[in-house]
Amino acid sequence: QVQLVESGGGLVQVGGSLRLSCAASGRTFSSYTVGWFRQAPGKEREFVGRISWSGSIIYADSVKGRFIISRDNAKNTVYLQMNSLKPEDTAVYYCAAKITSAASFDSWGQGTQVTVSS
């Protein structure tokens, strides 16, 4: 497992942008798949997207075309660039990591709040 710390959340107006960071400990971070998830009040946790060790990326339909995931293995950091934000993007955002062959994510950050105001 690795330890993950998210940062970059905050309050932003509709149509604005934010960039979240997920900083990881561990020398083998580059071999991990990292995912982003979010949970809005009263709702279940939702998959946002993920980036594999090779750089392969998938997104949830709800964010496709607006959010961009990238990683900088030299900095042990994965980013979530969020553009054209909507009120329904308001949630606590979490990053998670797993060995690519693992069935599920087993390392989670503490989360960072994103609030989109209209």
C-alpha positions in Angstrom: 0.0 0.0 0.0 0.9 3.6 -0.4 -0.2 6.7 1.6 -2.1 9.3 -0.3 -2.8 12.9 0.4 -5.2 15.0 -1.7 -5.1 18.8 -2.0 -6.4 21.6 -4.1 -10.1 21.5 -3.2 -12.1 24.6 -2.5 -15.0 26.8 -3.6 -15.4 27.7 -7.2 -18.2 29.3 -9.3 -20.1 27.5 -12.0 -17.9 27.2 -15.1 -14.7 27.6 -13.2 -11.8 25.2 -12.8 -9.8 23.5 -10.1 -6.9 21.2 -10.1 -6.7 18.5 -7.4 -3.4 16.8 -6.5 -2.9 13.3 -5.1 0.6 13.0 -3.6 1.8 9.5 -2.8 4.5 8.0 -0.7 6.4 5.0 -1.8 9.2 4.3 -4.3 7.0 2.1 -6.6 4.2 4.6 -7.1 4.8 4.5 -10.9 3.6 0.9 -10.9 0.2 1.8 -9.4 -3.1 2.5 -11.0 -4.6 5.6 -9.4 -8.3 6.4 -9.4 -10.4 9.5 -8.5 -13.7 9.1 -6.8 -16.2 11.5 -5.4 -19.0 11.4 -2.9 -21.7 14.0 -2.6 -23.9 14.4 0.5 -26.5 11.7 0.7 -25.1 9.8 -2.3 -22.9 6.8 -2.8 -19.3 7.1 -3.8 -18.9 7.6 -7.6 -16.1 6.7 -9.9 -14.6 9.7 -11.7 -11.7 8.2 -13.6 -8.4 6.4 -13.4 -4.9 6.4 -14.8 -2.9 3.2 -15.1 0.8 2.8 -14.7 1.2 3.0 -18.4 -0.8 6.2 -18.7 -4.0 4.6 -19.9 -7.0 6.7 -18.8 -10.7 6.2 -18.5 -13.4 8.6 -17.4 -16.9 8.4 -16.1 -19.4 9.7 -18.7 -20.4 12.5 -16.3 -17.0 14.1 -16.5 -15.7 13.1 -19.9 -14.6 16.1 -21.9 -14.4 18.3 -18.8 -11.9 16.5 -16.4 -8.4 15.5 -17.2 -6.3 13.1 -15.2 -2.5 13.1 -15.5 0.4 11.8 -13.5 4.0 12.9 -12.8 5.8 9.8 -11.5 8.9 11.9 -10.7 6.8 13.8 -8.2 4.8 10.8 -7.1 1.7 12.8 -7.9 -1.5 12.4 -9.9 -3.6 15.3 -10.9 -7.3 15.9 -11.6 -7.9 19.0 -13.7 -11.5 19.9 -13.5 -12.9 22.4 -16.0 -16.4 23.7 -16.8 -17.5 22.8 -13.3 -21.2 22.3 -12.5 -23.1 22.4 -9.2 -23.5 18.6 -9.5 -19.7 18.3 -9.3 -19.9 19.3 -5.6 -18.5 16.5 -3.5 -15.6 15.2 -1.5 -13.0 14.0 -3.9 -10.8 11.0 -3.1 -7.9 9.5 -4.8 -7.1 5.8 -4.5 -4.4 3.5 -5.6 -3.9 -0.2 -6.4 -1.4 -2.5 -8.0 -2.6 -2.7 -11.5 -3.4 -6.4 -11.2 -5.4 -6.0 -8.0 -9.2 -6.3 -8.2 -9.9 -3.2 -6.1 -8.3 0.0 -4.8 -6.8 -0.6 -1.4 -5.1 2.7 -0.5 -7.2 5.8 -0.1 -6.6 9.4 0.7 -8.6 11.5 3.2 -10.5 13.4 0.6 -10.7 17.1 -0.3 -13.9 19.1 -0.6 -15.0 20.7 -3.9 -17.9 23.1 -3.8 -19.3 24.6 -7.0 -21.6 27.5 -6.4 -24.2 29.0 -8.7 
